[in-house]
Amino acid sequence: MDAAQRLFLEKGFAATSVAGIVDAADVAKGTFYLYFQTKDDVLAALQARFVERFCERIETAVSVAASDSWAQRLDAWMETCVLAYLDEVALHDLVFHQFQPTKRDMKRANPVVSRLTSFLVEGHAAGAFSFVDARLAAVMLFNAMHSAVDDCLADGPEVDRQRLVAAVTDFCRRSISA
């Protein structure tokens, strides 16, 4: 997968062939087909790995934040989302903009949003957050963060991270504060 990721990022998804991937990985073509049917399957696996690492990074940051402060934990959650996205923009764009699931329910299946939903439910039960629907609140917060990062990136690769994190965390806090 690492060889495929490197080639996809260097040459582009369309310009990368299975033959190129197996050459770069120094494996037989048959070995590739033991794990993947197509290069689209490799891209889906890269997306899953990206999401897993993204979620691990969030969980680590939230676990370090003050456990008695839901606001600080929310800030840690959103700050980590912003920074993790900015740290891996090219890979993010590859695995999310190139991979286009055809079924709407596949687009809805976002592990980050699912975990954020659970986090919000816990905070709501503790009296720290207020919202009508936890899933929709998570969807809106995640998409607000994502759109804010995209908007800043539209101005170029140099992003004022501190300003962006402050804007996102402030918006998220105000959106669901009890």
N, C-alpha and C positions, 0 to 999 in steps of 0.2 A: 504494500500500500504506500509505503514511503516513496518508492520509485515513481509510482503513478502520480502521487501528489506533486512531487518535484517537477515531473514532466507537464502535468496539467497547468501548473503555475508558470513554468517557463515558456511552453509552446502554445498553451491554450488547450481546452478540452477537445475541440473539434479536430485540431491538428495532431493530436496524440493518438497513436494506434495501439492496439493490443500488442502487436509485434514490438513496438517501441518500448512498451512497458516491460515486457518479458526480457528484452535485451538489457534495459537499464537495471532490472532487478536480478539479472543473471540467473534466471530460472527457465525451465522448459515451458513451452506454450501449454503443454498438458497440465503442468502444475498450476498455471493461472486458472485454467478451466475447472480444476478441482474446487476452487474457492469462488470463482465468479463466472457468470455466463457471458457478461458483456462489460465493457468499460463503464456503462451506466451503473452497474452493480458495484463497481469499485468506487464510483462517486458517491453512491448511497452509503457505502461503508465509511468513506471519509467523512461524510456528513455526520453519521452516528458517532464516530470518534471525536469530531469537533465538539458536538453537543455534550458528550460525556466529559470531556476535559473542561469545557465551559462550566458545566454544572459542578464539577469537583472544585473548581476555582471559587465559585460562588459559595459553596458549602464551607470551604476553608475560611473565607473572609467573614462569613456570618458567624461561624463558631468562635472566632477571635473577638468579635464585637461584644460589647457589654450585654450579657445575657438578660439583664433586667431592664434593658432599654430597647423596646420594640422600634423606636424611631432610629436609634443607632444601627440596629440590625437591618432595618429597611434601607438606610443610607449605605451600609456595607454591601447589601445585595445589589443596589442600583449602581453604585460606584464600580463594583467589580464587573458588572455587565458592560458598562461603558468602556472601561479599560481593557477588558478581555476582547471586546469587539475591535477597539482601536489597535490592539497589539497584533491582531490576526486579520486585518481587513482583506488582504488578497485571498487568504484561504476561506474566510467567511463568504466573500463574494463568489468564489468558485463553487463552494458546496451548497449555497442557498440560491444563487441566481442562475447557475447553470443547471442544477437539478430541479426539474419542474414536475412534481407529481401531478398526475392527471385527475386524481380524485380529490374533491374538496375536503373530505374527511382526513386524508393524508396531510393536507396543509394544516388542519386543525390540531393534529397530533404533535404538539410541541412540548417536549419534556421540560423545557425551561418554564413555560407558562404553567404547566401542571405543578411543578414544584413551587412556583410563586403562589399559585392558588392555595396550596397547602399551608404555606407560610402565612398568607393573609388570613386564612381561617383560624390558625392558631392565635395570631395577633388580635383578631376580632373577638375570640373567646376570652382573651385576657383583657378586653376592654380598650385596647390600644388603637384599633382601626375601626372605621365605620364605612360601610358600603352596602349596596342593595344585593349584589350578586358577586360572590368571590371570584368565580371564573371570569366573568366579564371585567371585573376590576383588574384582575391579573393581565388579561388580554390588553386592556387599555394602557396600563402602566408599562407593560413590556413594549408595546408598539409605540408609545410616546418616547420611551428611551431610544428605541431603535431608529425612529424617525429623526430624533434630535441628533444622533450620531451621524446619520446619513446626510442631514442638512449641513452639518459642520464640515463633513468630508467633501461636500459639493464645492466648497470654497478652496479646496486643495488638501494635500496630505498633512500639512502642519495644522494641528488642532490644539487650541488652548484647553488642555485636558481639565485643568482645575476649574475653569469657568464652566465648561460643559458639565462636569460632575456636579458642581454647585447648582446649576440650573435644573438638572434632571432630579437630583435628590430633593430640592425644594419643591418642585412640581409634584413629585410622588408623595411626599409628606402631606402637602396641602390637600391633595386629592382624596386621601383616605383617613385623614386625622379624625379622631373621635371627638 
